[in-house]
Amino acid sequence: MHHPPTAYAVPFTVDRSQAPRRYDLVNTGSEPLHAISLTHLGSGYCPPLAVNQLDPGRSLSIAVFGADPEQTGIVVVRWRRPDRSEYLWRMALVGDRLVGLAS
């Protein structure tokens, strides 16, 4: 019998205190994350970002230029856990602090 994997909570918290121009993505998980990449979809410009490792408690800053504060879009976050499994998370830039499940 096949058992689906246990749900994995997204290991990030988004600090929007400097929105809509800057968002900080904080690793609130208990393990280092690897091969992190961020891709912005929406109005304005957000430079692509890739980081080799993000340790627990550390953060990445996402800058969005020339965007309407209510229409800044989404960021797709991709990362690998220490066991090399890959995860994707679609993060809305407008809204309250988000916590979700990775897919």
Contacts in CASP RR format, 6 or more apart in sequence:
PFRMAT RR
TARGET T0000
AUTHOR 0000-0000-0000
METHOD contacts of the structure
MODEL  1
MHHPPTAYAVPFTVDRSQAPRRYDLVNTGSEPLHAISLTHLGSGYCPPLA
VNQLDPGRSLSIAVFGADPEQTGIVVVRWRRPDRSEYLWRMALVGDRLVG
LAS
7 101 0 8 1.000
8 87 0 8 1.000
8 101 0 8 1.000
8 102 0 8 1.000
9 99 0 8 1.000
9 100 0 8 1.000
9 101 0 8 1.000
9 102 0 8 1.000
10 89 0 8 1.000
10 98 0 8 1.000
10 99 0 8 1.000
10 100 0 8 1.000
10 101 0 8 1.000
10 102 0 8 1.000
11 27 0 8 1.000
11 28 0 8 1.000
11 29 0 8 1.000
11 30 0 8 1.000
11 31 0 8 1.000
11 33 0 8 1.000
12 25 0 8 1.000
12 26 0 8 1.000
12 27 0 8 1.000
12 28 0 8 1.000
12 77 0 8 1.000
12 89 0 8 1.000
12 91 0 8 1.000
13 25 0 8 1.000
13 26 0 8 1.000
13 28 0 8 1.000
13 97 0 8 1.000
13 99 0 8 1.000
14 23 0 8 1.000
14 24 0 8 1.000
14 25 0 8 1.000
14 26 0 8 1.000
14 91 0 8 1.000
14 97 0 8 1.000
14 98 0 8 1.000
15 23 0 8 1.000
15 24 0 8 1.000
15 25 0 8 1.000
15 26 0 8 1.000
15 59 0 8 1.000
15 97 0 8 1.000
16 23 0 8 1.000
16 93 0 8 1.000
16 95 0 8 1.000
16 97 0 8 1.000
17 24 0 8 1.000
18 24 0 8 1.000
19 69 0 8 1.000
19 72 0 8 1.000
19 93 0 8 1.000
19 94 0 8 1.000
20 64 0 8 1.000
20 67 0 8 1.000
20 68 0 8 1.000
20 69 0 8 1.000
20 72 0 8 1.000
20 93 0 8 1.000
20 94 0 8 1.000
21 63 0 8 1.000
21 64 0 8 1.000
21 65 0 8 1.000
22 61 0 8 1.000
22 62 0 8 1.000
22 63 0 8 1.000
22 64 0 8 1.000
23 61 0 8 1.000
23 62 0 8 1.000
23 64 0 8 1.000
23 75 0 8 1.000
23 93 0 8 1.000
24 59 0 8 1.000
24 60 0 8 1.000
24 61 0 8 1.000
24 62 0 8 1.000
25 38 0 8 1.000
25 59 0 8 1.000
25 60 0 8 1.000
25 61 0 8 1.000
25 62 0 8 1.000
25 77 0 8 1.000
25 91 0 8 1.000
26 57 0 8 1.000
26 58 0 8 1.000
26 59 0 8 1.000
27 33 0 8 1.000
27 54 0 8 1.000
27 55 0 8 1.000
27 56 0 8 1.000
27 57 0 8 1.000
27 58 0 8 1.000
27 59 0 8 1.000
28 56 0 8 1.000
28 57 0 8 1.000
29 56 0 8 1.000
29 57 0 8 1.000
30 56 0 8 1.000
31 56 0 8 1.000
31 81 0 8 1.000
31 82 0 8 1.000
32 53 0 8 1.000
32 54 0 8 1.000
32 55 0 8 1.000
32 56 0 8 1.000
32 82 0 8 1.000
33 53 0 8 1.000
33 54 0 8 1.000
33 79 0 8 1.000
33 80 0 8 1.000
33 81 0 8 1.000
34 52 0 8 1.000
34 53 0 8 1.000
34 79 0 8 1.000
34 80 0 8 1.000
34 81 0 8 1.000
34 82 0 8 1.000
34 84 0 8 1.000
35 50 0 8 1.000
35 52 0 8 1.000
35 78 0 8 1.000
35 79 0 8 1.000
35 80 0 8 1.000
35 86 0 8 1.000
36 49 0 8 1.000
36 50 0 8 1.000
36 51 0 8 1.000
36 52 0 8 1.000
36 53 0 8 1.000
36 54 0 8 1.000
36 60 0 8 1.000
36 77 0 8 1.000
36 78 0 8 1.000
36 79 0 8 1.000
37 48 0 8 1.000
37 49 0 8 1.000
37 50 0 8 1.000
37 51 0 8 1.000
37 77 0 8 1.000
37 78 0 8 1.000
37 79 0 8 1.000
38 46 0 8 1.000
38 48 0 8 1.000
38 49 0 8 1.000
38 50 0 8 1.000
38 60 0 8 1.000
38 62 0 8 1.000
38 75 0 8 1.000
38 76 0 8 1.000
38 77 0 8 1.000
38 78 0 8 1.000
39 48 0 8 1.000
39 75 0 8 1.000
39 76 0 8 1.000
39 78 0 8 1.000
40 46 0 8 1.000
40 48 0 8 1.000
40 62 0 8 1.000
40 64 0 8 1.000
40 73 0 8 1.000
40 74 0 8 1.000
40 75 0 8 1.000
41 73 0 8 1.000
41 74 0 8 1.000
41 75 0 8 1.000
41 76 0 8 1.000
42 67 0 8 1.000
42 71 0 8 1.000
42 72 0 8 1.000
42 73 0 8 1.000
42 74 0 8 1.000
43 66 0 8 1.000
43 67 0 8 1.000
43 68 0 8 1.000
43 71 0 8 1.000
43 72 0 8 1.000
43 73 0 8 1.000
44 64 0 8 1.000
44 65 0 8 1.000
44 66 0 8 1.000
44 67 0 8 1.000
44 72 0 8 1.000
45 64 0 8 1.000
45 65 0 8 1.000
45 66 0 8 1.000
45 67 0 8 1.000
46 62 0 8 1.000
46 63 0 8 1.000
46 64 0 8 1.000
46 65 0 8 1.000
46 75 0 8 1.000
47 63 0 8 1.000
49 60 0 8 1.000
49 62 0 8 1.000
51 60 0 8 1.000
54 60 0 8 1.000
54 79 0 8 1.000
62 75 0 8 1.000
62 93 0 8 1.000
64 72 0 8 1.000
64 93 0 8 1.000
67 73 0 8 1.000
69 94 0 8 1.000
70 94 0 8 1.000
71 94 0 8 1.000
72 93 0 8 1.000
72 94 0 8 1.000
73 92 0 8 1.000
73 93 0 8 1.000
73 94 0 8 1.000
74 90 0 8 1.000
74 91 0 8 1.000
74 92 0 8 1.000
74 93 0 8 1.000
75 90 0 8 1.000
75 91 0 8 1.000
75 93 0 8 1.000
76 88 0 8 1.000
76 89 0 8 1.000
76 90 0 8 1.000
76 91 0 8 1.000
77 88 0 8 1.000
77 89 0 8 1.000
77 90 0 8 1.000
77 91 0 8 1.000
78 86 0 8 1.000
78 87 0 8 1.000
78 88 0 8 1.000
79 86 0 8 1.000
79 87 0 8 1.000
80 86 0 8 1.000
80 87 0 8 1.000
81 87 0 8 1.000
87 102 0 8 1.000
87 103 0 8 1.000
88 102 0 8 1.000
88 103 0 8 1.000
89 100 0 8 1.000
89 102 0 8 1.000
89 103 0 8 1.000
91 98 0 8 1.000
92 98 0 8 1.000
END
